[in-house]
């Protein structure tokens, strides 16, 4: 089965066994997670969401992504150069089942 789910303001195309790196969830590794916002499942489209589909997954780990460098520069102004970094927290989830009720 295949589905499109929405979490963290983004949409993901998933099948059973798919590994996702999504926005950080407040769950420990090994916990189950259920995605309620299912947009599509097996060519059935919701308006906006489907209510008869259940997508469940398991949290594998929480972590931080690689550091990206943010460089702010204003031309002709030597004192306004600014360099900073950012590491986005994420949660790795494995989709276990997609069930249509």
Backbone as JSON, one array per atom type, in Angstrom:
{
  "sequence": "XXXXXXXXXXXXXXXXXXXXXXXXXXXXXXXXXXXXXXXXXXXXXXXXXXXXXXXXXXXXXXXXXXXXXXXXXXXXXXXXXXXXXXXXXXXXXXXXXXXXX",
  "N": [[0.84, -1.18, 0.0], [0.31, 2.32, -0.47], [0.74, 5.74, 0.54], [0.08, 9.23, 1.19], [1.21, 11.36, 3.58], [0.87, 13.99, 6.03], [2.99, 15.85, 8.03], [4.53, 17.96, 10.37], [4.22, 20.2, 8.76], [4.94, 19.42, 6.24], [4.66, 17.26, 3.36], [4.71, 13.76, 2.79], [5.45, 10.98, 0.75], [4.73, 7.7, 1.3], [5.41, 4.2, 1.84], [5.01, 0.88, 3.17], [7.64, 0.22, 5.37], [9.17, 2.42, 4.73], [11.7, 4.81, 5.49], [11.72, 7.77, 7.27], [12.86, 11.12, 7.7], [11.78, 13.37, 9.77], [10.29, 16.44, 11.08], [11.13, 17.22, 14.46], [9.75, 15.09, 16.91], [8.23, 14.7, 20.12], [8.99, 12.1, 21.29], [10.42, 9.06, 22.54], [12.97, 6.76, 21.35], [11.79, 3.75, 19.91], [9.11, 4.03, 20.51], [5.68, 4.02, 19.41], [4.07, 5.74, 16.7], [1.3, 7.48, 15.38], [-0.04, 8.6, 12.39], [-2.34, 10.99, 11.67], [-3.13, 12.74, 9.69], [-3.8, 11.95, 6.74], [-3.48, 12.26, 3.38], [-3.78, 10.91, 0.95], [-4.47, 7.6, -0.11], [-3.79, 4.65, -1.72], [-4.75, 5.58, -4.34], [-7.05, 6.86, -3.55], [-8.37, 9.9, -2.74], [-8.4, 12.38, -0.23], [-10.52, 14.98, 1.18], [-10.01, 17.53, 3.02], [-8.51, 15.49, 4.22], [-8.25, 11.9, 4.69], [-10.41, 9.8, 6.56], [-10.69, 7.14, 7.1], [-8.3, 5.76, 7.11], [-5.35, 4.43, 8.5], [-2.14, 5.16, 9.44], [0.74, 3.9, 10.75], [3.79, 4.1, 12.6], [7.2, 3.62, 13.77], [9.36, 5.14, 16.07], [12.73, 5.54, 15.43], [15.13, 6.95, 16.05], [16.17, 10.04, 17.61], [17.7, 13.07, 16.63], [20.21, 15.4, 15.4], [20.57, 17.25, 12.42], [23.17, 17.66, 9.89], [25.41, 20.42, 10.26], [24.58, 23.57, 8.94], [25.81, 26.49, 7.33], [25.09, 29.82, 7.92], [25.37, 32.78, 6.3], [25.42, 36.13, 6.52], [25.49, 39.08, 4.69], [26.07, 42.42, 3.94], [26.43, 44.54, 1.3], [29.07, 46.89, 0.8], [29.34, 47.56, 3.45], [31.37, 47.02, 5.84], [31.26, 46.19, 8.48], [29.05, 44.61, 8.99], [29.17, 41.89, 8.53], [28.17, 38.64, 9.13], [28.32, 35.46, 10.53], [26.87, 32.41, 11.15], [25.76, 29.23, 12.47], [23.53, 26.38, 12.04], [21.73, 23.63, 13.3], [19.32, 21.44, 12.5], [16.89, 19.84, 14.46], [15.73, 16.45, 14.27], [13.51, 13.62, 13.77], [13.77, 10.21, 13.25], [11.74, 8.0, 11.57], [10.23, 4.85, 11.0], [7.93, 3.53, 8.78], [5.46, 1.32, 9.65], [2.89, 0.15, 9.12], [0.12, 0.49, 6.88], [-3.17, 0.91, 6.98], [-6.44, 0.39, 5.74], [-9.56, 1.09, 6.94]],
  "CA": [[0.0, 0.0, 0.0], [1.03, 3.59, -0.5], [-0.05, 6.83, 1.11], [0.71, 10.54, 1.35], [0.87, 11.86, 4.91], [1.34, 15.33, 6.33], [3.49, 16.04, 9.38], [5.52, 19.02, 10.47], [4.04, 21.16, 7.69], [5.44, 18.87, 4.97], [3.96, 16.06, 2.9], [5.62, 12.66, 2.48], [4.93, 9.79, 0.06], [5.26, 6.58, 2.09], [4.95, 2.83, 1.72], [5.44, 0.14, 4.36], [9.09, 0.08, 5.42], [9.84, 3.67, 4.38], [12.35, 5.54, 6.57], [11.51, 9.21, 7.11], [13.48, 12.08, 8.61], [10.74, 14.39, 9.87], [10.47, 17.41, 12.15], [11.27, 16.58, 15.77], [8.59, 14.7, 17.72], [8.6, 14.5, 21.52], [8.87, 10.68, 21.61], [11.69, 8.37, 22.64], [13.17, 5.68, 20.39], [11.03, 2.55, 20.21], [7.69, 4.34, 20.69], [4.83, 4.01, 18.22], [3.49, 7.02, 16.33], [0.2, 7.33, 14.44], [-0.22, 9.8, 11.58], [-3.76, 11.18, 11.44], [-3.37, 13.55, 8.5], [-3.52, 11.16, 5.53], [-4.04, 12.98, 2.23], [-4.11, 9.98, -0.12], [-4.12, 6.2, 0.13], [-4.19, 3.77, -2.83], [-5.49, 6.35, -5.35], [-8.23, 7.49, -2.95], [-7.94, 11.22, -2.31], [-9.23, 12.98, 0.79], [-10.9, 16.38, 0.99], [-8.59, 17.44, 2.69], [-7.89, 14.29, 4.78], [-9.02, 10.66, 4.76], [-10.69, 9.43, 7.94], [-10.75, 5.69, 7.26], [-6.97, 5.2, 6.88], [-4.48, 4.53, 9.66], [-0.72, 4.98, 9.13], [1.49, 3.82, 12.0], [5.22, 3.96, 12.45], [7.97, 3.46, 15.0], [10.47, 6.08, 16.16], [14.01, 4.84, 15.49], [16.03, 7.77, 16.85], [16.11, 11.49, 17.53], [19.05, 13.58, 16.43], [20.36, 16.69, 14.75], [21.11, 17.16, 11.07], [24.48, 18.28, 9.73], [25.4, 21.87, 10.44], [24.63, 24.42, 7.76], [26.37, 27.81, 7.65], [24.29, 30.96, 7.48], [26.28, 33.91, 6.15], [24.7, 37.36, 6.18], [26.44, 40.05, 4.18], [25.5, 43.62, 3.36], [27.49, 45.12, 0.49], [29.61, 48.21, 1.14], [29.28, 47.8, 4.89], [32.32, 46.01, 6.3], [31.04, 45.75, 9.86], [27.83, 43.83, 9.11], [29.33, 40.5, 8.13], [27.75, 37.79, 10.24], [28.36, 34.05, 10.19], [26.35, 31.56, 12.22], [25.39, 27.9, 12.02], [22.25, 25.86, 12.51], [21.51, 22.19, 13.19], [17.89, 21.2, 12.65], [16.58, 18.57, 15.09], [14.84, 15.59, 13.48], [13.13, 12.3, 14.29], [13.77, 9.2, 12.2], [10.57, 7.14, 11.76], [10.03, 3.78, 10.01], [6.51, 3.25, 8.61], [5.22, -0.12, 9.86], [1.68, -0.35, 8.45], [-0.89, 1.39, 6.3], [-4.41, 0.11, 7.02], [-7.71, 1.02, 5.38], [-10.6, 0.49, 7.78]],
  "C": [[0.88, 1.24, 0.0], [0.12, 4.68, 0.02], [0.77, 8.11, 1.07], [0.23, 11.07, 2.69], [1.43, 13.27, 5.07], [1.77, 15.38, 7.79], [4.56, 17.11, 9.38], [5.41, 20.05, 9.36], [4.53, 20.69, 6.33], [4.65, 17.61, 4.63], [4.98, 15.02, 2.47], [4.86, 11.53, 1.81], [5.55, 8.59, 0.75], [4.66, 5.26, 1.63], [5.41, 2.12, 2.99], [6.94, -0.09, 4.28], [9.86, 1.34, 5.07], [10.45, 4.31, 5.63], [12.23, 7.03, 6.29], [12.33, 9.98, 8.12], [12.53, 13.26, 8.66], [11.1, 15.38, 10.98], [10.41, 16.71, 13.5], [9.94, 16.34, 16.46], [9.07, 14.44, 19.14], [8.33, 13.06, 21.95], [10.26, 10.07, 21.69], [11.76, 7.27, 21.57], [12.41, 4.44, 20.85], [9.54, 2.78, 20.4], [6.96, 4.31, 19.35], [4.28, 5.4, 17.97], [2.42, 6.76, 15.27], [0.01, 8.65, 13.71], [-1.69, 9.91, 11.2], [-4.05, 11.9, 10.12], [-2.91, 12.79, 7.26], [-4.24, 11.83, 4.37], [-4.5, 12.04, 1.12], [-3.69, 8.58, 0.3], [-4.68, 5.36, -1.01], [-5.14, 4.46, -3.81], [-6.82, 6.91, -4.84], [-7.76, 8.81, -2.33], [-8.93, 11.79, -1.31], [-9.52, 14.44, 0.5], [-11.0, 17.06, 2.34], [-7.94, 16.16, 3.2], [-8.84, 13.1, 4.71], [-9.23, 10.28, 6.23], [-10.65, 7.93, 8.16], [-9.4, 5.0, 7.04], [-6.12, 5.45, 8.12], [-3.04, 4.21, 9.25], [0.03, 5.0, 10.45], [2.97, 3.61, 11.69], [5.88, 3.8, 13.79], [9.14, 4.42, 14.96], [11.75, 5.28, 16.32], [14.99, 5.64, 16.34], [15.71, 9.24, 16.66], [17.53, 11.99, 17.36], [19.04, 14.97, 15.84], [21.0, 16.48, 13.39], [22.5, 17.78, 11.02], [24.36, 19.79, 9.81], [25.45, 22.57, 9.08], [25.13, 25.79, 8.21], [25.47, 28.88, 7.06], [25.22, 32.16, 7.45], [25.48, 35.11, 5.69], [25.72, 38.41, 5.79], [25.67, 41.22, 3.58], [26.62, 44.3, 2.59], [27.82, 46.54, 0.93], [29.44, 48.56, 2.61], [30.12, 46.71, 5.55], [32.0, 45.46, 7.69], [29.83, 44.84, 10.02], [27.96, 42.4, 8.6], [29.01, 39.62, 9.34], [27.72, 36.34, 9.77], [27.84, 33.27, 11.38], [25.95, 30.22, 11.63], [24.06, 27.47, 12.6], [22.21, 24.36, 12.29], [20.05, 21.91, 13.5], [17.66, 19.86, 13.35], [15.58, 17.76, 14.25], [14.5, 14.33, 14.27], [13.09, 11.34, 13.11], [12.66, 8.2, 12.52], [10.55, 6.09, 10.64], [8.53, 3.48, 9.97], [6.3, 1.74, 8.7], [3.99, -0.62, 9.11], [0.82, 0.79, 7.96], [-2.16, 0.55, 6.18], [-5.6, 0.96, 6.62], [-8.8, 0.32, 6.17], [-11.86, 0.18, 7.0]]
}
